[in-house]
Amino acid sequence: MFDNYLIRKDSLENVYENKKAVGFRFAVRIADYRGCFLSLHNGYYIECDGVEYPRELQKFEVNGKEPRDFEEIKTCVWEHWNFDDEAYVYVEKEGGLTPGMHRIKLQQSVLSQYGYMPWDEEWIVDPPVPGHGAGAGKTVNICEFELELQKGA
């Protein structure tokens, strides 16, 4: 629905720990016309320059809290990600990204909040893998972005 606005175009930057690049991050918004409870946020399909980064390499920062992995996020049943609130997606990548332009493919996975569906119990235990259609919410397609690496965080 709001696919073109998923990533803030000037937000791609490397992430450093002890002066060493350990990954990259970018700012995102929810691809929906309203927010969602964090427990429904299932992660992202992320491909950067032809390399896929699964949910296990991702963390999510929102509501002024430290970045959390999606195993922790799925337990946040009372915490809400409001529409128009910016969040950050962190991706583990030793050495970070090289300076210049990068092609990022992205699909956000937010599980349905419109009542019980037969597969909901299964998805609580074993959430669908982002990028494979199931649980994609309002981001039906994998979106492509050309972003320039900014100064690191």
N, CA, C and O atoms as a GROMACS GRO file, in nm:
protein
  612
    1MET      N    1   0.082  -0.119   0.000
    1MET     CA    2   0.000   0.000   0.000
    1MET      C    3   0.087   0.126   0.000
    1MET      O    4   0.064   0.217  -0.079
    2PHE      N    5   0.187   0.130   0.089
    2PHE     CA    6   0.277   0.244   0.096
    2PHE      C    7   0.419   0.199   0.063
    2PHE      O    8   0.516   0.246   0.123
    3ASP      N    9   0.431   0.110  -0.034
    3ASP     CA   10   0.560   0.048  -0.065
    3ASP      C   11   0.671   0.148  -0.094
    3ASP      O   12   0.785   0.127  -0.051
    4ASN      N   13   0.640   0.256  -0.165
    4ASN     CA   14   0.743   0.353  -0.200
    4ASN      C   15   0.800   0.427  -0.080
    4ASN      O   16   0.905   0.489  -0.089
    5TYR      N   17   0.731   0.419   0.032
    5TYR     CA   18   0.772   0.493   0.152
    5TYR      C   19   0.828   0.402   0.260
    5TYR      O   20   0.850   0.446   0.373
    6LEU      N   21   0.852   0.276   0.228
    6LEU     CA   22   0.902   0.181   0.328
    6LEU      C   23   1.036   0.223   0.386
    6LEU      O   24   1.057   0.214   0.507
    7ILE      N   25   1.127   0.270   0.302
    7ILE     CA   26   1.262   0.307   0.346
    7ILE      C   27   1.282   0.456   0.325
    7ILE      O   28   1.251   0.509   0.218
    8ARG      N   29   1.336   0.523   0.427
    8ARG     CA   30   1.376   0.663   0.408
    8ARG      C   31   1.504   0.662   0.324
    8ARG      O   32   1.603   0.599   0.362
    9LYS      N   33   1.502   0.730   0.214
    9LYS     CA   34   1.607   0.722   0.112
    9LYS      C   35   1.746   0.762   0.161
    9LYS      O   36   1.846   0.712   0.108
   10ASP      N   37   1.756   0.849   0.260
   10ASP     CA   38   1.888   0.895   0.306
   10ASP      C   39   1.931   0.829   0.437
   10ASP      O   40   2.008   0.887   0.513
   11SER      N   41   1.881   0.708   0.464
   11SER     CA   42   1.904   0.648   0.596
   11SER      C   43   2.001   0.530   0.598
   11SER      O   44   2.031   0.479   0.706
   12LEU      N   45   2.051   0.486   0.484
   12LEU     CA   46   2.140   0.370   0.482
   12LEU      C   47   2.277   0.408   0.538
   12LEU      O   48   2.342   0.499   0.488
   13GLU      N   49   2.319   0.336   0.642
   13GLU     CA   50   2.449   0.363   0.704
   13GLU      C   51   2.504   0.238   0.769
   13GLU      O   52   2.428   0.148   0.808
   14ASN      N   53   2.636   0.232   0.781
   14ASN     CA   54   2.700   0.122   0.851
   14ASN      C   55   2.682   0.139   1.001
   14ASN      O   56   2.665   0.250   1.051
   15VAL      N   57   2.686   0.027   1.072
   15VAL     CA   58   2.677   0.025   1.217
   15VAL      C   59   2.812  -0.023   1.270
   15VAL      O   60   2.869  -0.120   1.220
   16TYR      N   61   2.862   0.046   1.371
   16TYR     CA   62   2.995   0.017   1.425
   16TYR      C   63   2.986  -0.024   1.571
   16TYR      O   64   2.905   0.028   1.648
   17GLU      N   65   3.073  -0.119   1.609
   17GLU     CA   66   3.097  -0.155   1.749
   17GLU      C   67   3.247  -0.157   1.768
   17GLU      O   68   3.319  -0.224   1.693
   18ASN      N   69   3.296  -0.084   1.868
   18ASN     CA   70   3.440  -0.075   1.892
   18ASN      C   71   3.517  -0.034   1.766
   18ASN      O   72   3.622  -0.090   1.735
   19LYS      N   73   3.463   0.062   1.694
   19LYS     CA   74   3.522   0.120   1.573
   19LYS      C   75   3.531   0.022   1.457
   19LYS      O   76   3.603   0.047   1.360
   20LYS      N   77   3.459  -0.090   1.465
   20LYS     CA   78   3.458  -0.190   1.359
   20LYS      C   79   3.317  -0.201   1.303
   20LYS      O   80   3.220  -0.213   1.378
   21ALA      N   81   3.304  -0.197   1.169
   21ALA     CA   82   3.173  -0.212   1.105
   21ALA      C   83   3.123  -0.355   1.124
   21ALA      O   84   3.190  -0.451   1.087
   22VAL      N   85   3.004  -0.367   1.182
   22VAL     CA   86   2.946  -0.499   1.210
   22VAL      C   87   2.817  -0.522   1.132
   22VAL      O   88   2.755  -0.628   1.145
   23GLY      N   89   2.777  -0.425   1.052
   23GLY     CA   90   2.654  -0.439   0.976
   23GLY      C   91   2.609  -0.305   0.922
   23GLY      O   92   2.685  -0.209   0.914
   24PHE      N   93   2.481  -0.301   0.885
   24PHE     CA   94   2.423  -0.177   0.834
   24PHE      C   95   2.280  -0.163   0.885
   24PHE      O   96   2.222  -0.259   0.936
   25ARG      N   97   2.225  -0.043   0.869
   25ARG     CA   98   2.088  -0.018   0.911
   25ARG      C   99   2.024   0.082   0.817
   25ARG      O  100   2.092   0.154   0.743
   26PHE      N  101   1.890   0.085   0.820
   26PHE     CA  102   1.814   0.184   0.744
   26PHE      C  103   1.681   0.207   0.814
   26PHE      O  104   1.631   0.120   0.886
   27ALA      N  105   1.625   0.326   0.791
   27ALA     CA  106   1.500   0.365   0.856
   27ALA      C  107   1.381   0.315   0.774
   27ALA      O  108   1.381   0.323   0.651
   28VAL      N  109   1.280   0.264   0.844
   28VAL     CA  110   1.160   0.211   0.779
   28VAL      C  111   1.034   0.267   0.844
   28VAL      O  112   1.035   0.317   0.956
   29ARG      N  113   0.925   0.257   0.769
   29ARG     CA  114   0.791   0.287   0.819
   29ARG      C  115   0.704   0.166   0.792
   29ARG      O  116   0.739   0.080   0.710
   30ILE      N  117   0.593   0.159   0.860
   30ILE     CA  118   0.503   0.047   0.840
   30ILE      C  119   0.428   0.063   0.708
   30ILE      O  120   0.387   0.174   0.672
   31ALA      N  121   0.413  -0.045   0.636
   31ALA     CA  122   0.347  -0.043   0.505
   31ALA      C  123   0.198  -0.071   0.521
   31ALA      O  124   0.146  -0.168   0.466
   32ASP      N  125   0.133   0.012   0.596
   32ASP     CA  126  -0.008  -0.009   0.625
   32ASP      C  127  -0.070   0.128   0.651
   32ASP      O  128   0.001   0.227   0.664
   33TYR      N  129  -0.200   0.132   0.659
   33TYR     CA  130  -0.268   0.258   0.686
   33TYR      C  131  -0.290   0.281   0.835
   33TYR      O  132  -0.353   0.379   0.875
   34ARG      N  133  -0.239   0.191   0.917
   34ARG     CA  134  -0.243   0.206   1.063
   34ARG      C  135  -0.124   0.130   1.121
   34ARG      O  136  -0.055   0.059   1.048
   35GLY      N  137  -0.101   0.145   1.248
   35GLY     CA  138   0.009   0.074   1.311
   35GLY      C  139  -0.025  -0.071   1.339
   35GLY      O  140  -0.126  -0.123   1.291
   36CYS      N  141   0.062  -0.136   1.417
   36CYS     CA  142   0.035  -0.275   1.455
   36CYS      C  143   0.102  -0.304   1.590
   36CYS      O  144   0.196  -0.236   1.630
   37PHE      N  145   0.051  -0.405   1.658
   37PHE     CA  146   0.119  -0.453   1.777
   37PHE      C  147   0.247  -0.524   1.731
   37PHE      O  148   0.246  -0.598   1.632
   38LEU      N  149   0.356  -0.500   1.804
   38LEU     CA  150   0.485  -0.553   1.760
   38LEU      C  151   0.486  -0.704   1.745
   38LEU      O  152   0.557  -0.757   1.660
   39SER      N  153   0.409  -0.774   1.826
   39SER     CA  154   0.408  -0.920   1.819
   39SER      C  155   0.363  -0.970   1.682
   39SER      O  156   0.388  -1.086   1.647
   40LEU      N  157   0.296  -0.885   1.604
   40LEU     CA  158   0.253  -0.923   1.470
   40LEU      C  159   0.359  -0.894   1.364
   40LEU      O  160   0.345  -0.937   1.249
   41HIS      N  161   0.463  -0.822   1.401
   41HIS     CA  162   0.570  -0.789   1.305
   41HIS      C  163   0.666  -0.906   1.298
   41HIS      O  164   0.727  -0.945   1.397
   42ASN      N  165   0.678  -0.962   1.179
   42ASN     CA  166   0.746  -1.088   1.159
   42ASN      C  167   0.883  -1.074   1.093
   42ASN      O  168   0.947  -1.175   1.063
   43GLY      N  169   0.930  -0.952   1.070
   43GLY     CA  170   1.060  -0.935   1.007
   43GLY      C  171   1.049  -0.894   0.861
   43GLY      O  172   0.943  -0.852   0.815
   44TYR      N  173   1.160  -0.908   0.790
   44TYR     CA  174   1.170  -0.859   0.653
   44TYR      C  175   1.237  -0.960   0.562
   44TYR      O  176   1.321  -1.039   0.605
   45TYR      N  177   1.197  -0.956   0.436
   45TYR     CA  178   1.281  -1.013   0.333
   45TYR      C  179   1.376  -0.901   0.296
   45TYR      O  180   1.332  -0.793   0.257
   46ILE      N  181   1.506  -0.925   0.309
   46ILE     CA  182   1.606  -0.823   0.275
   46ILE      C  183   1.711  -0.887   0.185
   46ILE      O  184   1.768  -0.991   0.216
   47GLU      N  185   1.733  -0.821   0.072
   47GLU     CA  186   1.842  -0.857  -0.017
   47GLU      C  187   1.917  -0.728  -0.047
   47GLU      O  188   1.857  -0.628  -0.086
   48CYS      N  189   2.047  -0.731  -0.028
   48CYS     CA  190   2.130  -0.613  -0.057
   48CYS      C  191   2.240  -0.655  -0.154
   48CYS      O  192   2.323  -0.741  -0.123
   49ASP      N  193   2.241  -0.592  -0.269
   49ASP     CA  194   2.341  -0.621  -0.372
   49ASP      C  195   2.349  -0.770  -0.405
   49ASP      O  196   2.457  -0.825  -0.423
   50GLY      N  197   2.233  -0.834  -0.412
   50GLY     CA  198   2.225  -0.975  -0.450
   50GLY      C  199   2.244  -1.075  -0.338
   50GLY      O  200   2.236  -1.195  -0.362
   51VAL      N  201   2.270  -1.029  -0.216
   51VAL     CA  202   2.288  -1.118  -0.101
   51VAL      C  203   2.165  -1.109  -0.012
   51VAL      O  204   2.125  -0.999   0.029
   52GLU      N  205   2.105  -1.223   0.019
   52GLU     CA  206   1.987  -1.227   0.105
   52GLU      C  207   2.029  -1.235   0.252
   52GLU      O  208   2.121  -1.308   0.288
   53TYR      N  209   1.960  -1.157   0.336
   53TYR     CA  210   1.989  -1.153   0.479
   53TYR      C  211   1.863  -1.198   0.554
   53TYR      O  212   1.768  -1.122   0.566
   54PRO      N  213   1.863  -1.322   0.604
   54PRO     CA  214   1.743  -1.376   0.668
   54PRO      C  215   1.711  -1.307   0.800
   54PRO      O  216   1.792  -1.233   0.855
   55ARG      N  217   1.592  -1.332   0.847
   55ARG     CA  218   1.541  -1.273   0.971
   55ARG      C  219   1.636  -1.293   1.089
   55ARG      O  220   1.643  -1.208   1.177
   56GLU      N  221   1.709  -1.403   1.091
   56GLU     CA  222   1.802  -1.431   1.201
   56GLU      C  223   1.917  -1.331   1.208
   56GLU      O  224   1.982  -1.318   1.312
   57LEU      N  225   1.943  -1.260   1.100
   57LEU     CA  226   2.049  -1.158   1.097
   57LEU      C  227   1.994  -1.017   1.114
   57LEU      O  228   2.068  -0.920   1.099
   58GLN      N  229   1.866  -1.006   1.144
   58GLN     CA  230   1.799  -0.876   1.154
   58GLN      C  231   1.764  -0.841   1.297
   58GLN      O  232   1.733  -0.928   1.379
   59LYS      N  233   1.768  -0.712   1.326
   59LYS     CA  234   1.715  -0.658   1.452
   59LYS      C  235   1.629  -0.538   1.418
   59LYS      O  236   1.641  -0.480   1.311
   60PHE      N  237   1.543  -0.501   1.512
   60PHE     CA  238   1.445  -0.396   1.488
   60PHE      C  239   1.446  -0.299   1.605
   60PHE      O  240   1.433  -0.340   1.721
   61GLU      N  241   1.460  -0.171   1.575
   61GLU     CA  242   1.462  -0.066   1.678
   61GLU      C  243   1.341   0.024   1.659
   61GLU      O  244   1.322   0.083   1.552
   62VAL      N  245   1.259   0.035   1.764
   62VAL     CA  246   1.140   0.120   1.758
   62VAL      C  247   1.104   0.163   1.900
   62VAL      O  248   1.145   0.099   1.997
   63ASN      N  249   1.030   0.270   1.911
   63ASN     CA  250   0.980   0.320   2.040
   63ASN      C  251   1.090   0.356   2.138
   63ASN      O  252   1.070   0.347   2.259
   64GLY      N  253   1.206   0.397   2.089
   64GLY     CA  254   1.314   0.440   2.176
   64GLY      C  255   1.384   0.328   2.251
   64GLY      O  256   1.461   0.355   2.344
   65LYS      N  257   1.360   0.204   2.213
   65LYS     CA  258   1.424   0.089   2.279
   65LYS      C  259   1.540   0.038   2.195
   65LYS      O  260   1.547   0.063   2.075
   66GLU      N  261   1.632  -0.032   2.260
   66GLU     CA  262   1.747  -0.090   2.191
   66GLU      C  263   1.699  -0.186   2.081
   66GLU      O  264   1.588  -0.239   2.089
   67PRO      N  265   1.781  -0.207   1.978
   67PRO     CA  266   1.744  -0.303   1.873
   67PRO      C  267   1.721  -0.442   1.933
   67PRO      O  268   1.797  -0.489   2.018
   68ARG      N  269   1.614  -0.507   1.885
   68ARG     CA  270   1.577  -0.641   1.933
   68ARG      C  271   1.560  -0.735   1.815
   68ARG      O  272   1.520  -0.693   1.707
   69ASP      N  273   1.590  -0.863   1.838
   69ASP     CA  274   1.567  -0.960   1.731
   69ASP      C  275   1.418  -0.994   1.725
   69ASP      O  276   1.342  -0.959   1.816
   70PHE      N  277   1.377  -1.061   1.618
   70PHE     CA  278   1.235  -1.085   1.599
   70PHE      C  279   1.180  -1.196   1.688
   70PHE      O  280   1.058  -1.209   1.702
   71GLU      N  281   1.266  -1.277   1.749
   71GLU     CA  282   1.218  -1.371   1.851
   71GLU      C  283   1.168  -1.293   1.973
   71GLU      O  284   1.067  -1.330   2.032
   72GLU      N  285   1.238  -1.186   2.010
   72GLU     CA  286   1.192  -1.103   2.120
   72GLU      C  287   1.072  -1.019   2.078
   72GLU      O  288   0.977  -1.003   2.155
   73ILE      N  289   1.076  -0.965   1.957
   73ILE     CA  290   0.966  -0.880   1.908
   73ILE      C  291   0.833  -0.956   1.913
   73ILE      O  292   0.730  -0.896   1.946
   74LYS      N  293   0.834  -1.085   1.880
   74LYS     CA  294   0.706  -1.158   1.876
   74LYS      C  295   0.645  -1.177   2.015
   74LYS      O  296   0.531  -1.221   2.027
   75THR      N  297   0.720  -1.144   2.121
   75THR     CA  298   0.663  -1.152   2.257
   75THR      C  299   0.608  -1.016   2.303
   75THR      O  300   0.552  -1.007   2.412
   76CYS      N  301   0.623  -0.913   2.224
   76CYS     CA  302   0.582  -0.777   2.262
   76CYS      C  303   0.435  -0.753   2.226
   76CYS      O  304   0.403  -0.673   2.139
   77VAL      N  305   0.346  -0.824   2.296
   77VAL     CA  306   0.204  -0.822   2.260
   77VAL      C  307   0.134  -0.692   2.298
   77VAL      O  308   0.027  -0.664   2.244
   78TRP      N  309   0.190  -0.613   2.388
   78TRP     CA  310   0.125  -0.488   2.429
   78TRP      C  311   0.195  -0.365   2.375
   78TRP      O  312   0.148  -0.253   2.395
   79GLU      N  313   0.306  -0.384   2.307
   79GLU     CA  314   0.380  -0.270   2.251
   79GLU      C  315   0.333  -0.245   2.108
   79GLU      O  316   0.318  -0.339   2.030
   80HIS      N  317   0.311  -0.120   2.074
   80HIS     CA  318   0.254  -0.083   1.945
   80HIS      C  319   0.354  -0.005   1.861
   80HIS      O  320   0.428   0.078   1.913
   81TRP      N  321   0.356  -0.033   1.731
   81TRP     CA  322   0.430   0.047   1.634
   81TRP      C  323   0.328   0.133   1.563
   81TRP      O  324   0.250   0.083   1.482
   82ASN      N  325   0.327   0.261   1.593
   82ASN     CA  326   0.227   0.351   1.539
   82ASN      C  327   0.257   0.388   1.395
   82ASN      O  328   0.372   0.398   1.353
   83PHE      N  329   0.149   0.408   1.318
   83PHE     CA  330   0.163   0.455   1.182
   83PHE      C  331   0.242   0.585   1.183
   83PHE      O  332   0.219   0.669   1.271
   84ASP      N  333   0.330   0.604   1.092
   84ASP     CA  334   0.412   0.723   1.075
   84ASP      C  335   0.528   0.732   1.175
   84ASP      O  336   0.604   0.828   1.170
   85ASP      N  337   0.543   0.634   1.265
   85ASP     CA  338   0.662   0.631   1.351
   85ASP      C  339   0.773   0.560   1.275
   85ASP      O  340   0.754   0.451   1.221
   86GLU      N  341   0.888   0.624   1.271
   86GLU     CA  342   1.002   0.564   1.202
   86GLU      C  343   1.070   0.463   1.293
   86GLU      O  344   1.081   0.484   1.414
   87ALA      N  345   1.116   0.355   1.235
   87ALA     CA  346   1.191   0.252   1.306
   87ALA      C  347   1.318   0.223   1.226
   87ALA      O  348   1.332   0.270   1.113
   88TYR      N  349   1.409   0.147   1.284
   88TYR     CA  350   1.531   0.108   1.213
   88TYR      C  351   1.541  -0.044   1.205
   88TYR      O  352   1.512  -0.115   1.301
   89VAL      N  353   1.583  -0.091   1.088
   89VAL     CA  354   1.616  -0.231   1.068
   89VAL      C  355   1.768  -0.241   1.066
   89VAL      O  356   1.835  -0.171   0.990
   90TYR      N  357   1.822  -0.328   1.151
   90TYR     CA  358   1.966  -0.354   1.158
   90TYR      C  359   1.993  -0.489   1.093
   90TYR      O  360   1.918  -0.585   1.113
   91VAL      N  361   2.099  -0.496   1.015
   91VAL     CA  362   2.137  -0.620   0.948
   91VAL      C  363   2.282  -0.650   0.983
   91VAL      O  364   2.370  -0.567   0.965
   92GLU      N  365   2.306  -0.771   1.035
   92GLU     CA  366   2.443  -0.813   1.066
   92GLU      C  367   2.517  -0.844   0.936
   92GLU      O  368   2.471  -0.926   0.856
   93LYS      N  369   2.631  -0.779   0.917
   93LYS     CA  370   2.717  -0.807   0.801
   93LYS      C  371   2.858  -0.762   0.838
   93LYS      O  372   2.887  -0.643   0.846
   94GLU      N  373   2.944  -0.859   0.860
   94GLU     CA  374   3.081  -0.827   0.899
   94GLU      C  375   3.145  -0.734   0.796
   94GLU      O  376   3.144  -0.761   0.676
   95GLY      N  377   3.200  -0.623   0.845
   95GLY     CA  378   3.263  -0.525   0.758
   95GLY      C  379   3.168  -0.420   0.703
   95GLY      O  380   3.213  -0.322   0.644
   96GLY      N  381   3.038  -0.438   0.722
   96GLY     CA  382   2.940  -0.341   0.674
   96GLY      C  383   2.935  -0.335   0.522
   96GLY      O  384   2.976  -0.430   0.454
   97LEU      N  385   2.886  -0.224   0.470
   97LEU     CA  386   2.874  -0.203   0.326
   97LEU      C  387   2.985  -0.110   0.277
   97LEU      O  388   3.036  -0.028   0.353
   98THR      N  389   3.021  -0.124   0.152
   98THR     CA  390   3.121  -0.036   0.092
   98THR      C  391   3.057   0.098   0.058
   98THR      O  392   2.936   0.105   0.039
   99PRO      N  393   3.136   0.204   0.049
   99PRO     CA  394   3.080   0.334   0.011
   99PRO      C  395   3.015   0.327  -0.128
   99PRO      O  396   3.056   0.248  -0.213
  100GLY      N  397   2.914   0.412  -0.149
  100GLY     CA  398   2.850   0.418  -0.280
  100GLY      C  399   2.705   0.374  -0.277
  100GLY      O  400   2.641   0.369  -0.172
  101MET      N  401   2.654   0.341  -0.396
  101MET     CA  402   2.513   0.304  -0.413
  101MET      C  403   2.494   0.154  -0.387
  101MET      O  404   2.581   0.072  -0.414
  102HIS      N  405   2.376   0.122  -0.332
  102HIS     CA  406   2.341  -0.018  -0.303
  102HIS      C  407   2.196  -0.042  -0.341
  102HIS      O  408   2.109   0.042  -0.319
  103ARG      N  409   2.170  -0.160  -0.400
  103ARG     CA  410   2.035  -0.200  -0.437
  103ARG      C  411   1.979  -0.288  -0.325
  103ARG      O  412   2.033  -0.394  -0.295
  104ILE      N  413   1.871  -0.240  -0.264
  104ILE     CA  414   1.807  -0.316  -0.157
  104ILE      C  415   1.670  -0.360  -0.202
  104ILE      O  416   1.589  -0.280  -0.250
  105LYS      N  417   1.644  -0.490  -0.187
  105LYS     CA  418   1.511  -0.545  -0.210
  105LYS      C  419   1.452  -0.573  -0.072
  105LYS      O  420   1.520  -0.627   0.015
  106LEU      N  421   1.326  -0.537  -0.055
  106LEU     CA  422   1.265  -0.543   0.079
  106LEU      C  423   1.119  -0.583   0.070
  106LEU      O  424   1.045  -0.536  -0.017
  107GLN      N  425   1.078  -0.670   0.161
  107GLN     CA  426   0.936  -0.697   0.182
  107GLN      C  427   0.913  -0.706   0.332
  107GLN      O  428   0.981  -0.781   0.402
  108GLN      N  429   0.819  -0.630   0.380
  108GLN     CA  430   0.785  -0.626   0.522
  108GLN      C  431   0.680  -0.734   0.550
  108GLN      O  432   0.587  -0.753   0.471
  109SER      N  433   0.695  -0.804   0.660
  109SER     CA  434   0.599  -0.908   0.698
  109SER      C  435   0.531  -0.871   0.829
  109SER      O  436   0.591  -0.879   0.936
  110VAL      N  437   0.406  -0.830   0.819
  110VAL     CA  438   0.323  -0.800   0.935
  110VAL      C  439   0.201  -0.891   0.926
  110VAL      O  440   0.125  -0.884   0.830
  111LEU      N  441   0.184  -0.976   1.025
  111LEU     CA  442   0.074  -1.072   1.023
  111LEU      C  443  -0.060  -1.001   1.039
  111LEU      O  444  -0.066  -0.893   1.098
  112SER      N  445  -0.164  -1.061   0.988
  112SER     CA  446  -0.297  -1.001   0.986
  112SER      C  447  -0.349  -0.973   1.127
  112SER      O  448  -0.329  -1.053   1.219
  113GLN      N  449  -0.416  -0.861   1.142
  113GLN     CA  450  -0.477  -0.826   1.270
  113GLN      C  451  -0.628  -0.810   1.255
  113GLN      O  452  -0.691  -0.731   1.325
  114TYR      N  453  -0.685  -0.886   1.161
  114TYR     CA  454  -0.827  -0.873   1.130
  114TYR      C  455  -0.910  -0.989   1.183
  114TYR      O  456  -1.013  -1.022   1.124
  115GLY      N  457  -0.870  -1.050   1.290
  115GLY     CA  458  -0.946  -1.162   1.344
  115GLY      C  459  -0.876  -1.294   1.318
  115GLY      O  460  -0.776  -1.299   1.247
  116TYR      N  461  -0.928  -1.398   1.376
  116TYR     CA  462  -0.867  -1.530   1.372
  116TYR      C  463  -0.878  -1.594   1.234
  116TYR      O  464  -0.984  -1.593   1.172
  117MET      N  465  -0.768  -1.648   1.188
  117MET     CA  466  -0.764  -1.725   1.064
  117MET      C  467  -0.716  -1.865   1.099
  117MET      O  468  -0.645  -1.882   1.198
  118PRO      N  469  -0.753  -1.966   1.021
  118PRO     CA  470  -0.717  -2.105   1.054
  118PRO      C  471  -0.567  -2.128   1.074
  118PRO      O  472  -0.530  -2.214   1.154
  119TRP      N  473  -0.483  -2.055   1.006
  119TRP     CA  474  -0.338  -2.076   1.015
  119TRP      C  475  -0.272  -1.995   1.126
  119TRP      O  476  -0.151  -2.007   1.146
  120ASP      N  477  -0.346  -1.913   1.198
  120ASP     CA  478  -0.286  -1.825   1.299
  120ASP      C  479  -0.210  -1.901   1.407
  120ASP      O  480  -0.099  -1.860   1.443
  121GLU      N  481  -0.264  -2.010   1.458
  121GLU     CA  482  -0.195  -2.086   1.563
  121GLU      C  483  -0.061  -2.139   1.513
  121GLU      O  484   0.039  -2.135   1.585
  122GLU      N  485  -0.059  -2.189   1.390
  122GLU     CA  486   0.065  -2.240   1.333
  122GLU      C  487   0.167  -2.127   1.317
  122GLU      O  488   0.286  -2.146   1.343
  123TRP      N  489   0.121  -2.009   1.275
  123TRP     CA  490   0.212  -1.897   1.254
  123TRP      C  491   0.268  -1.842   1.384
  123TRP      O  492   0.375  -1.782   1.384
  124ILE      N  493   0.199  -1.862   1.495
  124ILE     CA  494   0.252  -1.820   1.625
  124ILE      C  495   0.375  -1.904   1.659
  124ILE      O  496   0.476  -1.853   1.707
  125VAL      N  497   0.365  -2.034   1.635
  125VAL     CA  498   0.474  -2.126   1.664
  125VAL      C  499   0.584  -2.117   1.559
  125VAL      O  500   0.703  -2.115   1.592
  126ASP      N  501   0.545  -2.112   1.433
  126ASP     CA  502   0.639  -2.114   1.321
  126ASP      C  503   0.599  -2.007   1.219
  126ASP      O  504   0.530  -2.038   1.122
  127PRO      N  505   0.641  -1.881   1.241
  127PRO     CA  506   0.600  -1.772   1.152
  127PRO      C  507   0.646  -1.795   1.008
  127PRO      O  508   0.749  -1.858   0.986
  128PRO      N  509   0.570  -1.744   0.911
  128PRO     CA  510   0.612  -1.759   0.772
  128PRO      C  511   0.742  -1.684   0.745
  128PRO      O  512   0.772  -1.583   0.810
  129VAL      N  513   0.818  -1.732   0.650
  129VAL     CA  514   0.945  -1.669   0.614
  129VAL      C  515   0.915  -1.547   0.527
  129VAL      O  516   0.850  -1.560   0.424
  130PRO      N  517   0.962  -1.428   0.567
  130PRO     CA  518   0.938  -1.309   0.485
  130PRO      C  519   0.993  -1.327   0.344
  130PRO      O  520   1.099  -1.386   0.323
  131GLY      N  521   0.919  -1.273   0.246
  131GLY     CA  522   0.961  -1.281   0.108
  131GLY      C  523   0.896  -1.393   0.030
  131GLY      O  524   0.918  -1.406  -0.091
  132HIS      N  525   0.816  -1.476   0.098
  132HIS     CA  526   0.752  -1.588   0.031
  132HIS      C  527   0.600  -1.571   0.020
  132HIS      O  528   0.529  -1.668  -0.006
  133GLY      N  529   0.551  -1.449   0.041
  133GLY     CA  530   0.409  -1.420   0.020
  133GLY      C  531   0.324  -1.431   0.145
  133GLY      O  532   0.252  -1.337   0.177
  134ALA      N  533   0.330  -1.542   0.216
  134ALA     CA  534   0.246  -1.560   0.335
  134ALA      C  535   0.285  -1.461   0.443
  134ALA      O  536   0.404  -1.445   0.474
  135GLY      N  537   0.187  -1.394   0.500
  135GLY     CA  538   0.213  -1.299   0.608
  135GLY      C  539   0.272  -1.168   0.563
  135GLY      O  540   0.327  -1.094   0.644
  136ALA      N  541   0.262  -1.137   0.434
  136ALA     CA  542   0.322  -1.014   0.382
  136ALA      C  543   0.240  -0.890   0.413
  136ALA      O  544   0.287  -0.778   0.390
  137GLY      N  545   0.120  -0.906   0.465
  137GLY     CA  546   0.038  -0.790   0.498
  137GLY      C  547   0.012  -0.705   0.376
  137GLY      O  548  -0.028  -0.757   0.271
  138LYS      N  549   0.033  -0.576   0.388
  138LYS     CA  550   0.006  -0.484   0.278
  138LYS      C  551   0.122  -0.471   0.179
  138LYS      O  552   0.109  -0.402   0.078
  139THR      N  553   0.234  -0.537   0.207
  139THR     CA  554   0.348  -0.533   0.115
  139THR      C  555   0.345  -0.659   0.030
  139THR      O  556   0.417  -0.755   0.058
  140VAL      N  557   0.263  -0.658  -0.071
  140VAL     CA  558   0.242  -0.778  -0.153
  140VAL      C  559   0.365  -0.814  -0.235
  140VAL      O  560   0.396  -0.931  -0.253
  141ASN      N  561   0.435  -0.713  -0.284
  141ASN     CA  562   0.552  -0.736  -0.370
  141ASN      C  563   0.682  -0.705  -0.296
  141ASN      O  564   0.684  -0.630  -0.199
  142ILE      N  565   0.789  -0.765  -0.344
  142ILE     CA  566   0.921  -0.728  -0.296
  142ILE      C  567   0.957  -0.597  -0.365
  142ILE      O  568   0.957  -0.588  -0.488
  143CYS      N  569   0.988  -0.495  -0.286
  143CYS     CA  570   1.016  -0.361  -0.338
  143CYS      C  571   1.166  -0.342  -0.355
  143CYS      O  572   1.245  -0.397  -0.279
  144GLU      N  573   1.204  -0.262  -0.454
  144GLU     CA  574   1.346  -0.234  -0.479
  144GLU      C  575   1.376  -0.088  -0.454
  144GLU      O  576   1.299   0.001  -0.490
  145PHE      N  577   1.491  -0.064  -0.392
  145PHE     CA  578   1.536   0.071  -0.361
  145PHE      C  579   1.683   0.084  -0.398
  145PHE      O  580   1.761  -0.010  -0.379
  146GLU      N  581   1.721   0.199  -0.450
  146GLU     CA  582   1.861   0.234  -0.475
  146GLU      C  583   1.898   0.336  -0.368
  146GLU      O  584   1.845   0.447  -0.367
  147LEU      N  585   1.989   0.298  -0.279
  147LEU     CA  586   2.026   0.386  -0.168
  147LEU      C  587   2.176   0.409  -0.166
  147LEU      O  588   2.255   0.320  -0.198
  148GLU      N  589   2.214   0.530  -0.128
  148GLU     CA  590   2.356   0.561  -0.114
  148GLU      C  591   2.395   0.550   0.033
  148GLU      O  592   2.326   0.602   0.120
  149LEU      N  593   2.506   0.483   0.058
  149LEU     CA  594   2.555   0.468   0.195
  149LEU      C  595   2.592   0.604   0.252
  149LEU      O  596   2.669   0.679   0.191
  150GLN      N  597   2.538   0.636   0.368
  150GLN     CA  598   2.565   0.761   0.438
  150GLN      C  599   2.674   0.736   0.542
  150GLN      O  600   2.720   0.622   0.558
  151LYS      N  601   2.715   0.839   0.611
  151LYS     CA  602   2.812   0.825   0.720
  151LYS      C  603   2.755   0.732   0.826
  151LYS      O  604   2.636   0.740   0.857
  152GLY      N  605   2.835   0.643   0.881
  152GLY     CA  606   2.791   0.540   0.974
  152GLY      C  607   2.740   0.589   1.107
  152GLY      O  608   2.766   0.703   1.148
  153ALA      N  609   2.666   0.501   1.174
  153ALA     CA  610   2.607   0.531   1.305
  153ALA      C  611   2.707   0.506   1.416
  153ALA      O  612   2.676   0.526   1.533
   0.00000   0.00000   0.00000
